[in-house]
Amino acid sequence: MGRVPTRAFSVAMPATQPTVLQRLDRAGPNLAAAAEPLGRAPPVLPRALERRRIQAYLALIVADLVALFGGFVTAGFLYLGPRGIEQAGLLSQLLVPVFLTIALYNGAYSMTALESARRGSWRAILALVLSAGAVVFIAFYTKSSTEFSRVLFTIGVILSALSLTWMRTQMRAFVRWRCGPRIVNELVIRDGGPAVALPGAHCLDAREAGLSPDLDDPAALNRIAQAIQTADRVIVSCRPERRLDWAMVLRSANVSGEVLDEAVAALGANGARLAGGQGWLRVSVGPLGLRARAAKRLFDIAVSAFGILVLMPLLLVVAAAILIEDGRPVFFVQRRVGRGNRFFDMIKFRSMTICSTDSHGLRSATREDERITRVGRFIRRTSIDELPQLFHVLMGRMSMVGPRPHALGSQAGDKLFWEVDGRYWQRHALKPGITGLAQVRGLRGATTHEADLQDRLDADLEYVRDWSLLRDVAIILQTLSVLRHHNAY
């Protein structure tokens, strides 16, 4: 099929296109905001502390291990001389795995431990006592306790407890050096509500920063996401009529969010807290904890790296086929909405003719779409066009499994996606995925009716709510059976 000239194509577009573009103009104007550089500096951007907290946790673990080994080696030398060092080393090696397991679960490496050396020390000592008891119990039942000196073990535990306390006190300086006086970034957004005084919190005036919780404006949501991306907790003080909008924005921002509500203190509402004499209503929490995010990220790196290595010959063959049939470019780049409502440029193998490329996603592909090339029709039906997104996963922009990212101009019926259901933005609480729960349930293809989007949204929100690593594995395995689907065109 011959190429369609750009001018002719624009005239042949459906009559509803100007209406959609007008709504996108109002949402962004003319998508100018969406075209801004993704790295544009936000009005106020405190340094991110999550990586620094991880460094502090790792430093605490190393310090505790040094304290344990040091305590037992010292005990061995004092009690038995040089020959006691080897036995003390063996005892500490038996103790350390049990100690680390208990310490990871009893809060010895937690926010509380970073904030207070004393509380962290008590939890570490508790983990030491419990692990010592567990080792003694195991040694008793395996009848191996006679091989070790009980006195040496007891002295080692006591000296290790003293070493842990001293080491934790010294590590407080390291934690302050890496994280500063506060280990949590709190950002207060003032949007016409009561004055807020939180010591150590960063403050941002919404009007001066140009922040507005406009759920019909993806560019406005992107600007909020840029402004709060390094915050661990966001507190919004706004007028009552804007609280719902801010709550919706915070729920989709992958951040612990609170909205100031003066009635919370009087109501004693569940899920609220008091700070500075004011009541804070908790409206959102990040969907995944640190361990869950680390597990998901490691899984993504392993699978995407393996996939790129194995599929590289196929990727090169497809790229060559596209060049031979329709020339450059090989890839189709489109601005989409990612985690926290932040924009990112997603790449796919180009499956349509160059003059028919729809950068805003205003028109969904149909079964007999004349814009699709012969190579494009094959790679779309087999989902091969999505494979370049493996590089996005490896770089951390996407995940192997998650809600599929949508183009800004995508419609269900005659409405933009976010106009169909106010919960739409909440699907962006996790990274977008190459595949997802909606896709393995067969919910793909054109969204001709509003119900088409509604079903996918319900599946995406279910995935966000009930995420687990095992479910990610199951979805990837199920994806293999739906790579070729009757709705893939």
Residue pairs with C-beta under 8 A, 6 or more apart in sequence:
1 370
3 353
3 354
3 355
3 356
4 12
4 353
4 355
4 356
4 370
4 371
5 355
6 355
9 355
9 356
13 362
13 363
14 363
16 414
17 362
17 363
19 414
20 362
20 409
20 411
20 416
21 362
23 216
23 416
24 30
24 31
24 360
24 408
24 409
24 416
25 31
26 216
26 217
27 216
27 217
27 218
27 219
27 408
27 416
28 34
28 217
28 218
28 219
28 408
31 219
31 335
31 360
31 408
33 219
33 220
33 222
33 223
34 218
34 219
34 222
34 335
34 343
34 408
35 335
38 342
38 343
38 344
38 345
40 226
42 209
42 223
42 226
42 227
42 229
43 204
43 208
43 209
43 210
43 211
43 227
44 187
44 202
44 203
44 204
44 209
44 227
45 226
45 227
45 229
45 230
46 185
46 187
46 202
46 230
46 231
47 185
47 230
48 185
48 229
48 230
49 179
49 180
49 183
49 184
49 185
49 230
49 232
50 232
50 290
52 178
52 179
53 111
53 114
53 178
53 179
53 183
54 290
55 178
56 114
56 174
56 175
56 178
56 179
56 183
57 109
57 114
59 171
59 174
59 175
59 178
60 108
60 109
60 113
60 114
60 120
60 168
60 171
61 100
61 109
63 167
63 168
63 170
63 171
64 99
64 103
64 108
64 124
64 164
64 167
64 168
65 96
66 163
66 167
67 160
67 163
67 164
67 166
67 167
68 92
68 95
68 96
68 99
68 128
68 160
68 163
68 164
69 89
69 92
69 96
70 159
70 160
70 163
71 92
71 156
71 157
71 158
71 159
71 160
71 161
71 162
71 163
71 164
72 88
72 89
72 91
72 92
72 95
72 156
72 159
72 160
73 85
73 88
73 89
73 92
74 159
75 84
75 88
75 152
75 155
75 156
75 158
75 159
76 84
76 85
76 86
76 87
76 88
76 89
76 152
76 156
77 84
77 85
77 88
78 84
78 155
79 149
79 151
79 152
79 155
80 87
80 149
80 152
84 149
84 152
87 148
87 149
87 152
88 152
88 156
90 148
91 148
91 152
91 153
91 156
92 156
92 160
94 135
95 128
95 131
95 132
95 135
98 131
98 134
98 135
99 127
99 128
99 131
101 131
102 127
102 130
102 131
102 134
103 109
103 123
103 124
103 127
106 123
106 126
106 127
106 130
107 113
107 123
108 120
108 123
108 124
108 126
108 127
110 120
110 123
111 183
111 184
112 119
112 120
112 123
113 119
113 120
113 123
113 124
114 120
114 175
114 179
114 183
115 183
117 168
117 169
117 171
117 172
120 168
121 164
121 165
121 168
121 169
124 164
124 168
125 161
125 164
125 165
128 157
128 160
128 161
128 164
129 157
129 161
132 153
132 157
136 145
136 153
139 145
139 148
175 183
181 200
182 200
184 232
184 233
185 202
185 230
185 231
185 232
185 233
186 198
186 200
186 201
186 202
186 231
186 232
186 233
186 234
186 235
187 201
187 202
187 203
187 204
187 227
187 228
187 231
187 233
187 234
187 235
188 196
188 198
188 201
188 202
188 203
188 204
188 235
188 236
188 237
189 204
189 206
189 211
189 228
189 234
189 235
189 236
189 237
189 238
189 246
190 196
190 203
190 204
190 205
190 206
190 237
191 206
191 207
191 211
191 213
191 236
191 237
191 238
191 239
191 242
191 246
192 206
192 237
192 238
192 239
192 242
193 236
193 237
193 238
193 239
193 260
194 237
194 260
194 262
194 278
195 237
196 203
196 235
196 237
196 260
196 276
196 278
197 276
198 235
198 275
198 276
201 235
202 231
204 211
204 227
206 212
206 238
209 227
210 223
211 220
211 223
211 224
211 227
212 220
213 220
213 221
213 224
213 242
213 245
213 246
213 248
213 249
214 220
214 221
214 245
215 221
215 245
215 248
215 249
215 418
215 422
215 425
216 418
216 419
218 337
218 341
218 343
218 408
218 418
221 249
221 252
221 341
221 425
222 337
222 341
222 342
222 343
224 249
224 253
224 341
225 253
225 340
225 341
225 342
226 342
228 234
228 253
228 255
228 340
229 340
229 342
231 255
232 255
232 256
233 255
233 256
233 257
233 258
234 250
234 253
234 255
234 256
234 257
234 258
235 257
235 258
235 259
235 260
235 280
236 243
236 246
236 250
236 257
236 258
236 259
236 260
237 260
238 246
238 259
238 260
243 259
243 261
246 257
246 259
246 283
247 257
247 259
247 283
247 284
248 422
248 423
248 425
248 426
249 341
249 425
250 257
250 258
250 259
250 283
250 284
251 257
251 283
251 284
251 425
251 426
251 429
252 340
252 341
252 425
252 426
252 427
252 428
252 429
253 284
253 340
253 341
253 429
254 286
254 287
254 339
254 340
254 428
254 429
254 430
255 284
255 286
255 340
256 282
256 284
256 285
256 286
257 282
257 283
257 284
257 285
258 273
258 280
258 281
258 282
258 283
259 280
259 281
259 283
260 278
260 279
260 280
260 281
261 272
261 279
261 280
261 281
262 278
262 279
263 279
264 272
264 279
264 280
264 281
265 274
265 278
265 279
266 279
267 279
269 279
269 281
271 281
271 282
272 279
272 280
272 281
272 282
273 279
273 280
273 282
274 280
286 429
287 429
287 430
287 464
287 465
287 467
288 296
288 430
288 467
292 467
292 469
295 469
296 399
296 467
296 469
296 472
297 396
299 400
299 469
299 472
299 473
300 393
300 394
300 396
300 399
300 400
301 393
301 394
303 393
303 400
303 476
304 390
304 391
304 393
304 394
304 400
305 394
307 387
307 390
308 315
308 390
308 391
308 394
311 387
311 390
314 384
314 387
315 387
315 388
318 349
318 375
318 379
318 384
318 387
319 330
319 349
321 375
322 330
322 349
322 350
322 373
322 375
322 376
323 330
325 373
325 374
325 375
326 350
326 353
326 354
326 373
326 375
327 354
329 350
329 354
330 349
330 350
331 347
331 348
331 349
331 350
331 388
332 347
332 348
332 349
332 350
332 351
332 352
332 357
333 345
333 346
333 347
333 359
334 345
334 346
334 348
334 359
334 360
334 361
334 407
335 343
335 344
335 345
335 346
335 359
335 360
335 407
335 408
336 343
336 344
336 345
336 346
336 405
336 406
336 407
336 408
336 432
337 343
337 405
337 406
337 408
337 428
337 432
338 344
338 397
338 398
338 405
338 428
338 431
338 432
339 428
339 429
339 430
339 431
339 432
340 428
340 429
341 425
341 428
344 392
344 397
344 405
346 389
346 392
346 398
346 405
346 432
347 388
347 389
347 391
347 392
348 385
348 386
348 388
348 389
349 376
349 379
349 384
349 385
349 387
349 388
350 357
350 376
351 372
351 373
351 375
351 376
351 377
351 379
351 380
351 385
352 358
352 365
352 369
352 371
352 372
352 373
352 376
353 371
353 373
356 371
358 371
358 409
360 407
360 408
360 409
361 406
361 407
361 408
361 409
361 410
362 409
362 411
364 410
364 411
364 445
364 446
364 447
364 448
365 371
365 372
365 380
365 446
365 489
366 446
366 489
367 489
369 489
372 380
372 489
376 385
377 489
378 384
379 385
380 488
380 489
381 484
381 488
381 489
382 483
382 484
382 488
383 483
383 484
383 488
386 434
389 398
389 434
390 434
392 398
393 399
393 400
393 434
396 431
397 431
398 405
398 431
398 432
398 433
398 434
399 430
399 431
399 432
399 433
399 434
400 433
400 434
400 435
400 472
400 476
401 433
401 434
401 435
401 436
401 437
401 463
401 471
401 472
401 475
401 476
402 430
402 431
402 432
402 433
402 436
402 463
403 427
403 428
403 430
403 432
403 433
403 436
403 438
403 460
403 463
403 464
404 432
404 433
404 435
404 436
404 438
404 439
404 456
404 460
405 432
406 417
409 416
410 416
410 417
410 447
411 417
411 447
412 420
412 447
412 448
412 449
412 450
412 452
412 453
412 454
413 420
413 447
413 448
413 449
413 450
415 450
417 424
417 447
417 453
418 424
418 425
420 450
420 453
420 454
420 457
421 453
421 454
421 457
423 457
423 461
424 453
424 457
426 461
426 464
427 457
427 460
427 461
427 464
429 464
430 463
430 464
430 467
435 475
435 476
435 479
436 459
436 460
436 463
436 475
437 459
437 460
437 462
437 463
437 475
438 444
438 455
438 456
438 459
438 460
438 463
439 479
439 482
440 475
440 478
440 479
440 482
441 459
442 482
442 485
442 487
443 452
443 455
443 456
443 459
444 485
444 487
444 488
445 452
445 487
445 488
445 489
446 452
446 487
447 453
447 456
463 471
